[in-house]
Amino acid sequence: MPDCSRPPEGVSAAQTVPSHGSERRDDPVRGILMVVAAVFFFSCSDATAKYLSQTLPSIEIGWMRYVGFTTLLLPLMIRGGPPVMKTASPGLQILRALGMLGSALFFIMGMRYLPLAEAAATSYVSPVFVTVLSILVLGEKIGPRRWAAVLVGLLGVLIVIRPGGAAFQPAAIFPILSAMSWATGVVITRKMTGQEHPTTTLIWTALTGLAVLTVLLPFNVAMPTATEVALGALIGLVSTMGQWLMVQAYRFGEASVLAPCSYVQIVWSTLLGFLIFGALPDHWTFLGAGIIIASGLYTAHRERLRKKQQQNAAAPAP
């Protein structure tokens, strides 16, 4: 799935500057355009997965995506050889890969029943879970302002899904579980920051997810048509293109500048949902999405200030 505020799958914001000759350049406009294009590809992947979910099991759709993901990473594996697979934290790599896998599967499950824009809007709550898990796992100190942002974000989710109302669908829990899984992966990635190369993390993400889905596939498989196989390949292609564009984008701008721009995914999701499925979100979905996005933007702002304070504290005295 591709949550709007997320850095590339398998890569944290702190890791998104590739090495090996890909130096950082300050060109935020180019970075923003790349983010907008990346989330367009993510939305195309989501829409295709939703279409396939009408006839194929979620496990099979996820497996197709990971086959494409792994295939497109093969040149990096071959060029890097065994060293690119070497990790100092295999247990953490597997845990974060499972978090990313769970995020993708839960989101696909939700899209089977929910409008595309509503599923995307609900998944925007991931920064809320990142904040909570950062306290539990990383021992971070969270002030009252960020706690207020957490509560506001949860309020936005309640407005979108409207539990107890006539429009409520139990499937709305799946995008929330997707956001929780993603947040788990993000926090584990932060725990590994500075220890692993982004390429290594991407490869572990791809191979772990493919291995798990291959084991599960015989229990959740339907014979696909040639068209469905082609669409499955398309999911792998466009989602990986989105990942690549997002990685490149972070070469040209700061995370605090680029991450908010990826909320344009709600626009792409709404447009594709209407063009392909004839579905338009109601005003409550837009209101809830706006509240969730505001919460996420404020959380990102507070995170930027916290990092700046840490950098100033660590700087040597003049």
C-alpha positions as CSV (number, residue, x, y, z in Angstrom):
1,M,0.0,0.0,0.0
2,P,1.6,3.0,0.1
3,D,0.6,5.4,2.7
4,C,0.9,9.0,1.7
5,S,3.3,10.1,4.4
6,R,5.5,7.1,4.1
7,P,9.0,7.0,2.9
8,P,9.8,4.2,0.4
9,E,8.9,0.7,1.5
10,G,11.8,-0.8,3.4
11,V,13.5,2.6,3.8
12,S,13.1,5.1,6.5
13,A,13.2,8.8,5.9
14,A,16.6,8.8,7.5
15,Q,17.9,6.3,5.0
16,T,16.4,7.6,1.8
17,V,19.6,9.2,0.5
18,P,21.2,6.5,-1.6
19,S,24.9,6.1,-1.6
20,H,27.3,4.8,-4.2
21,G,27.6,8.0,-6.2
22,S,24.1,9.4,-5.8
23,E,24.9,12.6,-4.0
24,R,22.4,14.8,-2.3
25,R,21.3,17.8,-4.3
26,D,19.1,20.6,-3.1
27,D,16.2,20.8,-5.6
28,P,13.0,20.6,-3.6
29,V,10.7,21.3,-6.6
30,R,12.0,18.3,-8.4
31,G,11.7,16.2,-5.2
32,I,8.0,17.3,-4.8
33,L,7.2,16.4,-8.4
34,M,8.8,13.0,-7.9
35,V,6.7,12.5,-4.7
36,V,3.5,13.4,-6.6
37,A,4.4,11.0,-9.4
38,A,5.3,8.3,-6.9
39,V,2.0,8.4,-5.1
40,F,0.2,8.4,-8.4
41,F,1.9,5.1,-9.1
42,F,1.0,3.9,-5.6
43,S,-2.7,4.8,-6.3
44,C,-2.6,2.9,-9.6
45,S,-1.2,-0.1,-7.7
46,D,-4.0,0.2,-5.2
47,A,-6.7,0.6,-7.8
48,T,-5.4,-2.5,-9.7
49,A,-5.3,-4.5,-6.5
50,K,-8.9,-3.5,-5.7
51,Y,-10.0,-4.6,-9.2
52,L,-8.3,-8.0,-8.8
53,S,-9.6,-8.4,-5.3
54,Q,-13.1,-9.0,-6.8
55,T,-11.9,-12.4,-8.2
56,L,-8.6,-13.3,-6.6
57,P,-7.6,-13.9,-2.9
58,S,-5.6,-11.1,-1.2
59,I,-2.7,-13.5,-0.6
60,E,-2.4,-14.2,-4.3
61,I,-2.6,-10.5,-5.2
62,G,0.1,-9.8,-2.6
63,W,2.2,-12.6,-4.0
64,M,2.0,-11.2,-7.5
65,R,3.1,-7.8,-6.1
66,Y,6.1,-9.3,-4.3
67,V,7.1,-11.4,-7.3
68,G,7.4,-8.2,-9.3
69,F,9.1,-6.4,-6.4
70,T,11.7,-9.1,-6.1
71,T,12.2,-9.4,-9.8
72,L,13.0,-5.8,-10.2
73,L,15.5,-6.0,-7.4
74,L,17.4,-8.8,-9.0
75,P,19.9,-6.6,-10.8
76,L,20.8,-5.0,-7.4
77,M,21.2,-8.5,-5.8
78,I,23.4,-9.7,-8.7
79,R,25.5,-6.6,-8.9
80,G,26.0,-6.4,-5.1
81,G,26.5,-10.1,-4.5
82,P,26.5,-11.7,-1.0
83,P,27.7,-8.5,0.7
84,V,24.5,-6.6,-0.2
85,M,22.5,-9.2,1.7
86,K,24.7,-9.1,4.8
87,T,22.9,-7.6,7.8
88,A,23.8,-6.9,11.3
89,S,20.2,-7.4,12.5
90,P,18.5,-10.3,10.7
91,G,15.8,-10.6,13.4
92,L,14.9,-6.9,13.1
93,Q,15.0,-7.1,9.3
94,I,12.5,-10.0,9.3
95,L,10.3,-8.2,11.8
96,R,10.1,-5.0,9.8
97,A,9.6,-7.0,6.6
98,L,6.6,-8.7,8.2
99,G,5.3,-5.4,9.3
100,M,5.4,-4.1,5.7
101,L,3.9,-7.3,4.4
102,G,1.1,-7.1,6.9
103,S,0.5,-3.5,5.9
104,A,0.1,-4.5,2.2
105,L,-2.1,-7.5,2.9
106,F,-4.5,-5.8,5.3
107,F,-4.8,-2.9,2.9
108,I,-5.7,-5.2,0.0
109,M,-8.3,-7.0,2.2
110,G,-9.9,-3.6,3.1
111,M,-10.0,-2.5,-0.6
112,R,-12.1,-5.5,-1.4
113,Y,-15.0,-3.9,0.5
114,L,-14.2,-0.2,0.8
115,P,-14.0,2.7,-1.6
116,L,-10.4,3.4,-2.6
117,A,-10.4,6.9,-1.2
118,E,-11.9,5.8,2.1
119,A,-9.3,3.0,2.5
120,A,-6.5,5.5,1.7
121,A,-7.8,8.1,4.1
122,T,-8.2,5.7,7.0
123,S,-4.6,4.4,6.5
124,Y,-3.3,8.0,7.0
125,V,-3.5,7.4,10.7
126,S,-0.1,5.6,10.6
127,P,1.8,8.6,12.2
128,V,-0.5,8.2,15.2
129,F,0.7,4.6,15.7
130,V,4.3,5.6,15.0
131,T,4.1,8.1,17.8
132,V,2.7,5.5,20.3
133,L,5.2,2.8,19.3
134,S,8.1,5.2,19.4
135,I,7.3,5.6,23.1
136,L,7.0,1.9,23.8
137,V,9.9,0.6,21.6
138,L,12.3,3.5,21.3
139,G,11.6,5.2,24.7
140,E,10.9,8.6,23.1
141,K,9.4,11.3,25.2
142,I,6.2,12.7,23.8
143,G,4.9,16.1,24.9
144,P,1.3,17.1,25.3
145,R,1.1,18.7,21.9
146,R,2.0,15.5,20.1
147,W,-0.5,13.6,22.3
148,A,-3.1,16.1,21.2
149,A,-2.2,15.4,17.6
150,V,-2.6,11.6,18.3
151,L,-6.1,12.2,19.7
152,V,-7.1,14.5,16.8
153,G,-5.9,11.8,14.3
154,L,-8.0,9.2,16.0
155,L,-11.0,11.5,15.9
156,G,-10.5,11.9,12.1
157,V,-10.5,8.1,11.8
158,L,-13.8,7.8,13.7
159,I,-15.3,10.4,11.4
160,V,-14.2,8.5,8.3
161,I,-15.4,5.0,9.5
162,R,-18.4,6.3,11.6
163,P,-18.7,3.2,13.9
164,G,-22.3,2.5,14.9
165,G,-23.6,4.5,11.9
166,A,-25.6,3.2,9.0
167,A,-22.5,3.7,6.7
168,F,-20.1,1.8,8.9
169,Q,-18.4,-1.3,7.4
170,P,-16.5,-3.8,9.6
171,A,-13.9,-4.0,6.8
172,A,-12.8,-0.5,7.8
173,I,-10.7,-2.2,10.5
174,F,-8.3,-3.5,7.7
175,P,-6.8,-0.1,6.7
176,I,-6.3,0.6,10.4
177,L,-4.5,-2.7,10.9
178,S,-2.5,-1.8,7.8
179,A,-1.5,1.5,9.3
180,M,-0.5,-0.3,12.6
181,S,1.6,-2.9,10.7
182,W,3.3,-0.1,8.7
183,A,4.0,1.8,11.9
184,T,5.6,-1.3,13.4
185,G,7.9,-1.5,10.4
186,V,8.8,2.2,10.5
187,V,9.7,2.1,14.2
188,I,11.8,-1.0,13.7
189,T,13.5,0.8,10.8
190,R,14.3,3.7,13.0
191,K,15.8,1.3,15.5
192,M,18.1,0.1,12.8
193,T,19.0,3.6,11.4
194,G,22.6,4.0,10.6
195,Q,23.2,0.2,10.8
196,E,21.9,-1.0,7.5
197,H,22.2,0.1,3.9
198,P,18.8,0.9,2.2
199,T,19.4,-1.6,-0.5
200,T,20.0,-4.4,2.0
201,T,16.7,-3.4,3.8
202,L,14.8,-3.4,0.5
203,I,16.1,-6.8,-0.5
204,W,15.3,-8.3,2.9
205,T,11.8,-6.8,2.7
206,A,11.2,-8.3,-0.8
207,L,12.6,-11.8,0.0
208,T,10.9,-12.1,3.4
209,G,7.6,-11.1,2.0
210,L,7.9,-13.4,-1.0
211,A,8.9,-16.3,1.1
212,V,5.9,-15.9,3.5
213,L,3.4,-15.4,0.7
214,T,4.8,-18.4,-1.2
215,V,4.1,-20.6,1.8
216,L,0.6,-19.3,2.2
217,L,-0.3,-19.2,-1.5
218,P,-1.4,-22.9,-1.8
219,F,-4.1,-22.3,0.8
220,N,-5.3,-19.1,-0.8
221,V,-5.1,-19.4,-4.6
222,A,-7.4,-19.2,-7.6
223,M,-6.5,-19.9,-11.2
224,P,-5.9,-16.4,-12.7
225,T,-6.8,-15.5,-16.3
226,A,-4.1,-14.1,-18.6
227,T,-5.5,-10.7,-18.0
228,E,-5.3,-11.1,-14.2
229,V,-1.7,-12.3,-14.5
230,A,-0.9,-9.2,-16.6
231,L,-2.6,-6.9,-14.0
232,G,-0.7,-8.7,-11.2
233,A,2.6,-7.9,-13.1
234,L,1.4,-4.3,-13.5
235,I,1.0,-4.0,-9.7
236,G,4.6,-5.2,-9.1
237,L,5.8,-2.8,-11.8
238,V,4.0,0.4,-10.8
239,S,4.5,-0.1,-7.0
240,T,8.3,-0.6,-7.6
241,M,8.3,2.5,-9.8
242,G,6.7,4.4,-7.0
243,Q,9.3,3.1,-4.6
244,W,12.1,4.1,-6.9
245,L,10.7,7.6,-7.5
246,M,10.3,8.1,-3.8
247,V,13.9,7.1,-3.1
248,Q,15.1,9.5,-5.8
249,A,12.9,12.3,-4.4
250,Y,14.6,12.2,-1.1
251,R,17.9,13.0,-2.9
252,F,16.5,16.5,-3.7
253,G,14.6,17.6,-0.6
254,E,14.2,17.2,3.1
255,A,11.7,14.7,4.5
256,S,9.9,17.5,6.3
257,V,9.3,19.2,2.9
258,L,8.5,16.2,0.9
259,A,6.4,14.0,3.2
260,P,3.4,16.4,3.4
261,C,3.3,16.6,-0.4
262,S,2.5,12.9,-0.6
263,Y,-1.0,13.5,0.9
264,V,-2.0,14.3,-2.7
265,Q,-2.6,10.6,-2.9
266,I,-6.1,11.2,-1.7
267,V,-6.7,13.2,-4.9
268,W,-5.4,10.3,-7.1
269,S,-7.3,7.7,-5.1
270,T,-10.5,9.7,-5.4
271,L,-10.1,10.2,-9.1
272,L,-9.2,6.6,-9.9
273,G,-12.0,5.4,-7.6
274,F,-14.5,7.4,-9.6
275,L,-13.1,6.6,-13.1
276,I,-12.7,2.8,-12.5
277,F,-15.4,2.0,-9.9
278,G,-17.8,4.9,-10.1
279,A,-17.3,5.6,-6.4
280,L,-17.0,9.1,-4.8
281,P,-16.3,9.6,-1.1
282,D,-18.9,11.4,0.9
283,H,-18.3,14.7,2.7
284,W,-17.6,12.9,6.0
285,T,-14.7,11.0,4.4
286,F,-13.2,14.3,3.2
287,L,-13.7,15.9,6.6
288,G,-12.1,13.0,8.4
289,A,-9.3,12.7,5.9
290,G,-8.6,16.4,6.4
291,I,-8.4,16.1,10.2
292,I,-6.1,13.0,9.9
293,I,-3.9,14.8,7.4
294,A,-3.7,17.9,9.7
295,S,-2.7,15.6,12.6
296,G,0.0,14.0,10.5
297,L,1.4,17.3,9.3
298,Y,1.6,18.6,12.8
299,T,3.2,15.4,14.0
300,A,5.8,15.7,11.2
301,H,6.4,19.4,12.2
302,R,7.0,18.4,15.9
303,E,9.3,15.6,14.7
304,R,11.3,18.1,12.7
305,L,11.6,20.4,15.7
306,R,12.6,17.5,18.0
307,K,15.4,16.4,15.6
308,K,16.6,20.0,15.2
309,Q,16.8,20.4,19.0
310,Q,18.7,17.1,19.2
311,Q,21.2,18.3,16.6
312,N,21.7,21.6,18.4
313,A,22.2,19.8,21.7
314,A,24.8,17.5,20.1
315,A,26.7,20.3,18.3
316,P,30.0,21.3,20.0
317,A,29.9,24.5,21.9
318,P,31.6,27.5,20.1
